[in-house]
Amino acid sequence: MATLHLQVVSLDGVIYDEHTVKEVTLRTSEGAITVLANHIPLVTPLKESEVRILREDGTEEYISTSRGVIEVRPKSEVVLIVNRAKKI
């Protein structure tokens, strides 16, 4: 199965950097979205929320984030740029 490369970057640096992510669910200014591998490119505001990360092995992780921006890039790369982020 195809995977994503997810990075979460805050003012403190890179909080999360993983290549084995199956899907990422988060809240944007337009509502909740789930990003899968090969998603169309996208740049949109990110609301303060908990980001759900489903890894390739089926485990889930959560990161609490402040407002920011999500950028979905070609080749299944996803970058969240936020002021604050913390693994929970």
N, CA, C and O atoms as a GROMACS GRO file, in nm:
protein
  352
    1MET      N    1   0.084  -0.118   0.000
    1MET     CA    2   0.000   0.000   0.000
    1MET      C    3   0.088   0.125   0.000
    1MET      O    4   0.194   0.127   0.064
    2ALA      N    5   0.046   0.226  -0.071
    2ALA     CA    6   0.119   0.352  -0.078
    2ALA      C    7   0.111   0.426   0.055
    2ALA      O    8   0.012   0.417   0.127
    3THR      N    9   0.217   0.498   0.087
    3THR     CA   10   0.223   0.573   0.212
    3THR      C   11   0.255   0.719   0.186
    3THR      O   12   0.295   0.759   0.077
    4LEU      N   13   0.237   0.799   0.292
    4LEU     CA   14   0.267   0.941   0.290
    4LEU      C   15   0.396   0.968   0.365
    4LEU      O   16   0.436   0.891   0.452
    5HIS      N   17   0.461   1.077   0.328
    5HIS     CA   18   0.570   1.132   0.410
    5HIS      C   19   0.510   1.254   0.480
    5HIS      O   20   0.478   1.354   0.416
    6LEU      N   21   0.496   1.246   0.612
    6LEU     CA   22   0.435   1.353   0.690
    6LEU      C   23   0.540   1.423   0.775
    6LEU      O   24   0.616   1.359   0.848
    7GLN      N   25   0.541   1.556   0.766
    7GLN     CA   26   0.624   1.639   0.852
    7GLN      C   27   0.534   1.738   0.923
    7GLN      O   28   0.446   1.799   0.862
    8VAL      N   29   0.558   1.755   1.054
    8VAL     CA   30   0.491   1.859   1.132
    8VAL      C   31   0.602   1.950   1.182
    8VAL      O   32   0.691   1.907   1.256
    9VAL      N   33   0.595   2.077   1.141
    9VAL     CA   34   0.700   2.173   1.173
    9VAL      C   35   0.639   2.287   1.254
    9VAL      O   36   0.538   2.346   1.216
   10SER      N   37   0.702   2.317   1.369
   10SER     CA   38   0.657   2.427   1.454
   10SER      C   39   0.772   2.524   1.474
   10SER      O   40   0.881   2.506   1.419
   11LEU      N   41   0.748   2.626   1.554
   11LEU     CA   42   0.854   2.722   1.585
   11LEU      C   43   0.970   2.655   1.658
   11LEU      O   44   1.082   2.705   1.655
   12ASP      N   45   0.943   2.542   1.723
   12ASP     CA   46   1.046   2.468   1.796
   12ASP      C   47   1.125   2.372   1.706
   12ASP      O   48   1.221   2.310   1.752
   13GLY      N   49   1.086   2.360   1.580
   13GLY     CA   50   1.155   2.271   1.488
   13GLY      C   51   1.063   2.162   1.437
   13GLY      O   52   0.941   2.174   1.444
   14VAL      N   53   1.122   2.056   1.386
   14VAL     CA   54   1.045   1.944   1.332
   14VAL      C   55   0.996   1.859   1.449
   14VAL      O   56   1.076   1.805   1.525
   15ILE      N   57   0.864   1.848   1.463
   15ILE     CA   58   0.802   1.773   1.571
   15ILE      C   59   0.778   1.628   1.529
   15ILE      O   60   0.783   1.537   1.611
   16TYR      N   61   0.752   1.607   1.401
   16TYR     CA   62   0.719   1.474   1.350
   16TYR      C   63   0.771   1.464   1.208
   16TYR      O   64   0.755   1.556   1.129
   17ASP      N   65   0.834   1.351   1.175
   17ASP     CA   66   0.886   1.328   1.040
   17ASP      C   67   0.884   1.178   1.016
   17ASP      O   68   0.970   1.104   1.064
   18GLU      N   69   0.785   1.132   0.940
   18GLU     CA   70   0.765   0.989   0.923
   18GLU      C   71   0.724   0.958   0.779
   18GLU      O   72   0.646   1.030   0.718
   19HIS      N   73   0.779   0.848   0.726
   19HIS     CA   74   0.753   0.806   0.588
   19HIS      C   75   0.651   0.693   0.578
   19HIS      O   76   0.614   0.654   0.467
   20THR      N   77   0.604   0.639   0.690
   20THR     CA   78   0.516   0.523   0.686
   20THR      C   79   0.374   0.557   0.732
   20THR      O   80   0.313   0.481   0.807
   21VAL      N   81   0.323   0.670   0.687
   21VAL     CA   82   0.190   0.714   0.726
   21VAL      C   83   0.090   0.673   0.617
   21VAL      O   84   0.110   0.700   0.499
   22LYS      N   85  -0.017   0.608   0.660
   22LYS     CA   86  -0.121   0.562   0.567
   22LYS      C   87  -0.223   0.673   0.541
   22LYS      O   88  -0.267   0.692   0.428
   23GLU      N   89  -0.261   0.747   0.649
   23GLU     CA   90  -0.355   0.857   0.633
   23GLU      C   91  -0.342   0.957   0.746
   23GLU      O   92  -0.298   0.923   0.856
   24VAL      N   93  -0.379   1.081   0.718
   24VAL     CA   94  -0.377   1.190   0.816
   24VAL      C   95  -0.514   1.256   0.814
   24VAL      O   96  -0.563   1.296   0.708
   25THR      N   97  -0.577   1.268   0.932
   25THR     CA   98  -0.707   1.332   0.943
   25THR      C   99  -0.691   1.458   1.028
   25THR      O  100  -0.633   1.453   1.137
   26LEU      N  101  -0.742   1.570   0.978
   26LEU     CA  102  -0.726   1.697   1.048
   26LEU      C  103  -0.838   1.792   1.012
   26LEU      O  104  -0.918   1.766   0.922
   27ARG      N  105  -0.844   1.903   1.084
   27ARG     CA  106  -0.948   2.004   1.060
   27ARG      C  107  -0.889   2.124   0.987
   27ARG      O  108  -0.792   2.184   1.032
   28THR      N  109  -0.950   2.156   0.874
   28THR     CA  110  -0.912   2.276   0.800
   28THR      C  111  -1.020   2.382   0.823
   28THR      O  112  -1.119   2.358   0.893
   29SER      N  113  -0.999   2.499   0.766
   29SER     CA  114  -1.099   2.606   0.780
   29SER      C  115  -1.230   2.569   0.711
   29SER      O  116  -1.333   2.630   0.739
   30GLU      N  117  -1.228   2.472   0.621
   30GLU     CA  118  -1.348   2.430   0.548
   30GLU      C  119  -1.410   2.303   0.605
   30GLU      O  120  -1.515   2.260   0.557
   31GLY      N  121  -1.348   2.242   0.706
   31GLY     CA  122  -1.399   2.120   0.766
   31GLY      C  123  -1.291   2.014   0.775
   31GLY      O  124  -1.176   2.037   0.737
   32ALA      N  125  -1.328   1.898   0.827
   32ALA     CA  126  -1.233   1.788   0.845
   32ALA      C  127  -1.201   1.723   0.711
   32ALA      O  128  -1.288   1.706   0.626
   33ILE      N  129  -1.074   1.685   0.694
   33ILE     CA  130  -1.032   1.612   0.574
   33ILE      C  131  -0.940   1.498   0.615
   33ILE      O  132  -0.875   1.502   0.720
   34THR      N  133  -0.935   1.398   0.532
   34THR     CA  134  -0.839   1.289   0.546
   34THR      C  135  -0.754   1.287   0.421
   34THR      O  136  -0.806   1.283   0.309
   35VAL      N  137  -0.624   1.290   0.440
   35VAL     CA  138  -0.530   1.290   0.328
   35VAL      C  139  -0.471   1.150   0.316
   35VAL      O  140  -0.419   1.094   0.412
   36LEU      N  141  -0.482   1.095   0.195
   36LEU     CA  142  -0.426   0.964   0.163
   36LEU      C  143  -0.312   0.981   0.063
   36LEU      O  144  -0.292   1.091   0.010
   37ALA      N  145  -0.238   0.876   0.037
   37ALA     CA  146  -0.132   0.880  -0.064
   37ALA      C  147  -0.190   0.924  -0.198
   37ALA      O  148  -0.303   0.889  -0.232
   38ASN      N  149  -0.112   0.998  -0.273
   38ASN     CA  150  -0.147   1.048  -0.406
   38ASN      C  151  -0.264   1.147  -0.406
   38ASN      O  152  -0.333   1.161  -0.507
   39HIS      N  153  -0.285   1.215  -0.295
   39HIS     CA  154  -0.386   1.320  -0.286
   39HIS      C  155  -0.347   1.434  -0.380
   39HIS      O  156  -0.229   1.455  -0.406
   40ILE      N  157  -0.445   1.506  -0.431
   40ILE     CA  158  -0.414   1.620  -0.517
   40ILE      C  159  -0.340   1.726  -0.435
   40ILE      O  160  -0.364   1.737  -0.314
   41PRO      N  161  -0.252   1.805  -0.497
   41PRO     CA  162  -0.184   1.912  -0.424
   41PRO      C  163  -0.285   2.009  -0.364
   41PRO      O  164  -0.390   2.036  -0.422
   42LEU      N  165  -0.252   2.060  -0.247
   42LEU     CA  166  -0.345   2.142  -0.171
   42LEU      C  167  -0.268   2.229  -0.073
   42LEU      O  168  -0.171   2.184  -0.013
   43VAL      N  169  -0.312   2.353  -0.056
   43VAL     CA  170  -0.263   2.440   0.050
   43VAL      C  171  -0.386   2.504   0.111
   43VAL      O  172  -0.465   2.567   0.040
   44THR      N  173  -0.404   2.487   0.243
   44THR     CA  174  -0.522   2.542   0.308
   44THR      C  175  -0.493   2.568   0.455
   44THR      O  176  -0.405   2.504   0.513
   45PRO      N  177  -0.565   2.662   0.517
   45PRO     CA  178  -0.546   2.688   0.660
   45PRO      C  179  -0.585   2.568   0.744
   45PRO      O  180  -0.680   2.495   0.712
   46LEU      N  181  -0.512   2.547   0.852
   46LEU     CA  182  -0.535   2.439   0.946
   46LEU      C  183  -0.589   2.499   1.076
   46LEU      O  184  -0.533   2.596   1.128
   47LYS      N  185  -0.698   2.442   1.127
   47LYS     CA  186  -0.754   2.488   1.254
   47LYS      C  187  -0.680   2.422   1.370
   47LYS      O  188  -0.622   2.314   1.355
   48GLU      N  189  -0.684   2.486   1.486
   48GLU     CA  190  -0.630   2.426   1.607
   48GLU      C  191  -0.707   2.298   1.633
   48GLU      O  192  -0.830   2.299   1.640
   49SER      N  193  -0.636   2.188   1.648
   49SER     CA  194  -0.706   2.060   1.665
   49SER      C  195  -0.608   1.950   1.698
   49SER      O  196  -0.488   1.971   1.713
   50GLU      N  197  -0.664   1.829   1.710
   50GLU     CA  198  -0.584   1.708   1.722
   50GLU      C  199  -0.576   1.645   1.584
   50GLU      O  200  -0.678   1.622   1.518
   51VAL      N  201  -0.456   1.618   1.540
   51VAL     CA  202  -0.432   1.554   1.411
   51VAL      C  203  -0.419   1.404   1.436
   51VAL      O  204  -0.339   1.360   1.519
   52ARG      N  205  -0.499   1.325   1.365
   52ARG     CA  206  -0.494   1.178   1.377
   52ARG      C  207  -0.406   1.123   1.266
   52ARG      O  208  -0.426   1.152   1.148
   53ILE      N  209  -0.308   1.043   1.305
   53ILE     CA  210  -0.214   0.983   1.211
   53ILE      C  211  -0.230   0.832   1.218
   53ILE      O  212  -0.214   0.772   1.324
   54LEU      N  213  -0.263   0.771   1.106
   54LEU     CA  214  -0.272   0.625   1.097
   54LEU      C  215  -0.148   0.577   1.023
   54LEU      O  216  -0.126   0.611   0.906
   55ARG      N  217  -0.068   0.497   1.092
   55ARG     CA  218   0.055   0.446   1.031
   55ARG      C  219   0.028   0.320   0.950
   55ARG      O  220  -0.077   0.257   0.964
   56GLU      N  221   0.121   0.284   0.868
   56GLU     CA  222   0.110   0.168   0.780
   56GLU      C  223   0.086   0.038   0.859
   56GLU      O  224   0.020  -0.053   0.810
   57ASP      N  225   0.141   0.031   0.981
   57ASP     CA  226   0.125  -0.091   1.062
   57ASP      C  227  -0.008  -0.094   1.139
   57ASP      O  228  -0.032  -0.187   1.216
   58GLY      N  229  -0.094   0.007   1.119
   58GLY     CA  230  -0.225   0.010   1.183
   58GLY      C  231  -0.230   0.085   1.314
   58GLY      O  232  -0.339   0.105   1.369
   59THR      N  233  -0.116   0.128   1.367
   59THR     CA  234  -0.116   0.205   1.491
   59THR      C  235  -0.155   0.350   1.464
   59THR      O  236  -0.134   0.402   1.354
   60GLU      N  237  -0.213   0.413   1.566
   60GLU     CA  238  -0.255   0.553   1.554
   60GLU      C  239  -0.169   0.639   1.645
   60GLU      O  240  -0.126   0.596   1.752
   61GLU      N  241  -0.145   0.761   1.600
   61GLU     CA  242  -0.076   0.862   1.680
   61GLU      C  243  -0.157   0.990   1.670
   61GLU      O  244  -0.230   1.011   1.573
   62TYR      N  245  -0.144   1.075   1.771
   62TYR     CA  246  -0.215   1.202   1.771
   62TYR      C  247  -0.117   1.315   1.804
   62TYR      O  248  -0.028   1.301   1.888
   63ILE      N  249  -0.137   1.426   1.735
   63ILE     CA  250  -0.058   1.546   1.762
   63ILE      C  251  -0.155   1.662   1.780
   63ILE      O  252  -0.242   1.684   1.695
   64SER      N  253  -0.140   1.734   1.888
   64SER     CA  254  -0.219   1.854   1.913
   64SER      C  255  -0.148   1.971   1.846
   64SER      O  256  -0.029   1.993   1.869
   65THR      N  257  -0.221   2.047   1.765
   65THR     CA  258  -0.158   2.158   1.694
   65THR      C  259  -0.234   2.288   1.714
   65THR      O  260  -0.354   2.290   1.741
   66SER      N  261  -0.161   2.397   1.700
   66SER     CA  262  -0.223   2.529   1.693
   66SER      C  263  -0.269   2.551   1.549
   66SER      O  264  -0.255   2.463   1.464
   67ARG      N  265  -0.322   2.667   1.522
   67ARG     CA  266  -0.356   2.701   1.384
   67ARG      C  267  -0.230   2.703   1.299
   67ARG      O  268  -0.120   2.721   1.350
   68GLY      N  269  -0.249   2.685   1.170
   68GLY     CA  270  -0.135   2.686   1.080
   68GLY      C  271  -0.178   2.663   0.938
   68GLY      O  272  -0.286   2.706   0.896
   69VAL      N  273  -0.094   2.595   0.863
   69VAL     CA  274  -0.119   2.569   0.721
   69VAL      C  275  -0.082   2.424   0.692
   69VAL      O  276   0.018   2.372   0.743
   70ILE      N  277  -0.163   2.359   0.609
   70ILE     CA  278  -0.129   2.227   0.558
   70ILE      C  279  -0.096   2.242   0.410
   70ILE      O  280  -0.166   2.310   0.335
   71GLU      N  281   0.013   2.177   0.371
   71GLU     CA  282   0.050   2.174   0.229
   71GLU      C  283   0.064   2.028   0.188
   71GLU      O  284   0.145   1.954   0.244
   72VAL      N  285  -0.016   1.988   0.091
   72VAL     CA  286  -0.006   1.854   0.033
   72VAL      C  287   0.070   1.871  -0.098
   72VAL      O  288   0.025   1.941  -0.189
   73ARG      N  289   0.185   1.808  -0.105
   73ARG     CA  290   0.273   1.822  -0.220
   73ARG      C  291   0.266   1.697  -0.309
   73ARG      O  292   0.217   1.593  -0.266
   74PRO      N  293   0.315   1.709  -0.432
   74PRO     CA  294   0.323   1.590  -0.517
   74PRO      C  295   0.411   1.483  -0.451
   74PRO      O  296   0.487   1.513  -0.359
   75LYS      N  297   0.399   1.362  -0.496
   75LYS     CA  298   0.475   1.247  -0.445
   75LYS      C  299   0.439   1.214  -0.301
   75LYS      O  300   0.523   1.167  -0.225
   76SER      N  301   0.312   1.241  -0.263
   76SER     CA  302   0.258   1.202  -0.133
   76SER      C  303   0.334   1.262  -0.015
   76SER      O  304   0.358   1.194   0.085
   77GLU      N  305   0.371   1.388  -0.026
   77GLU     CA  306   0.435   1.460   0.084
   77GLU      C  307   0.335   1.555   0.145
   77GLU      O  308   0.267   1.630   0.074
   78VAL      N  309   0.326   1.553   0.279
   78VAL     CA  310   0.234   1.640   0.353
   78VAL      C  311   0.314   1.714   0.458
   78VAL      O  312   0.388   1.653   0.536
   79VAL      N  313   0.300   1.847   0.461
   79VAL     CA  314   0.370   1.929   0.559
   79VAL      C  315   0.268   2.014   0.634
   79VAL      O  316   0.188   2.085   0.572
   80LEU      N  317   0.272   2.005   0.767
   80LEU     CA  318   0.191   2.093   0.851
   80LEU      C  319   0.285   2.196   0.912
   80LEU      O  320   0.385   2.160   0.975
   81ILE      N  321   0.254   2.322   0.892
   81ILE     CA  322   0.336   2.430   0.947
   81ILE      C  323   0.250   2.502   1.050
   81ILE      O  324   0.148   2.563   1.016
   82VAL      N  325   0.290   2.495   1.176
   82VAL     CA  326   0.210   2.548   1.287
   82VAL      C  327   0.300   2.624   1.384
   82VAL      O  328   0.422   2.609   1.382
   83ASN      N  329   0.237   2.705   1.470
   83ASN     CA  330   0.315   2.772   1.574
   83ASN      C  331   0.357   2.675   1.682
   83ASN      O  332   0.472   2.674   1.726
   84ARG      N  333   0.262   2.591   1.725
   84ARG     CA  334   0.287   2.494   1.833
   84ARG      C  335   0.233   2.357   1.794
   84ARG      O  336   0.131   2.345   1.727
   85ALA      N  337   0.304   2.254   1.838
   85ALA     CA  338   0.258   2.116   1.817
   85ALA      C  339   0.317   2.030   1.928
   85ALA      O  340   0.428   2.052   1.975
   86LYS      N  341   0.238   1.930   1.968
   86LYS     CA  342   0.282   1.842   2.075
   86LYS      C  343   0.221   1.703   2.053
   86LYS      O  344   0.102   1.690   2.027
   87LYS      N  345   0.304   1.601   2.062
   87LYS     CA  346   0.253   1.464   2.053
   87LYS      C  347   0.171   1.434   2.177
   87LYS      O  348   0.212   1.468   2.288
   88ILE      N  349   0.056   1.370   2.157
   88ILE     CA  350  -0.028   1.335   2.274
   88ILE      C  351  -0.060   1.187   2.274
   88ILE      O  352  -0.129   1.138   2.363
   0.00000   0.00000   0.00000
